[in-house]
Amino acid sequence: MTTFTGKSALIIGAGQNIGRRIAQEWARRGARLAVGDISRDGAEETAELLRAAGAEAHAFTCDVASEASVLACIDGAEEALGGLDILMNNAGILSGGNPEDIPLSEWQRMFDINLFGMVRANNVIVPRMIARGSGHIVNTASFAGFYPFAASRVHYAACKAGVLSMSENLALYLMPLGVKVSCLIPGPVMTTSVAGMKEFSESYVMRAPGSHMFVKSQQETARVLSDGMEAGKILIPTHEEGWESFREHAADPDAFIAKKNAEYLAGDPGKPGITQDVIDSIRE
């Protein structure tokens, strides 16, 4: 049996964007889906798209800031699907601004949703998967936590670095117990998330992971993740170029940060390129 054929999966944060595309990709690969999202309408819409394509799908409301809501979502998904083989923690928020303008309340909100939202879900599912001796947990991080460039959203980068560390250490503990762990690390991906994000500075530059990269579609992101899971990978970046920057930073952090600052001061904030087909993909 493959990673997906006949398997039951819950994706928390699949009411739109990448989460929805991943749900569609897993359904194409034979999975039975539960869709959790803070937007009940978004979850229902994704589930309906899956059912229209011939897949089994169930929709649930899930507010990852609420322990009770997370528990109810996972319990509901397990009741509907007969247990969970895969849990993906994909819910998250984004905001930007210069570090001196980000209030403590926004730091707390960012960590409560982007990191502790995953902790709440994992605290429920980890003991159950250990008891069964099988399962697969997937957490969504970001290039912002992979290597330093995100000076315009330090709080976001910090919590995503926490997701990366949590995922690797969970893998270290859980894999000998039969439970797999993967971490999706999105680089520049075409989504609608930036359009609605909070901004805390009147004038700031959104620094990005590198002008040598190109924006990927959500569909390609879903395929990269799914192929990586099939291959048993733990860290799954959307762009292979990310490994180059990761290794360069690891070799000499001071030199890497100096280089990034020099690029920015020379007028290069690291904005990736984008092709028309990727722009068009958002409407598919």
Order of alpha helices (4+ residues) and beta strands (2+ residues): beta-alpha-beta-alpha-beta-alpha-beta-beta-alpha-alpha-beta-alpha-beta-beta-alpha-beta-alpha-alpha-alpha
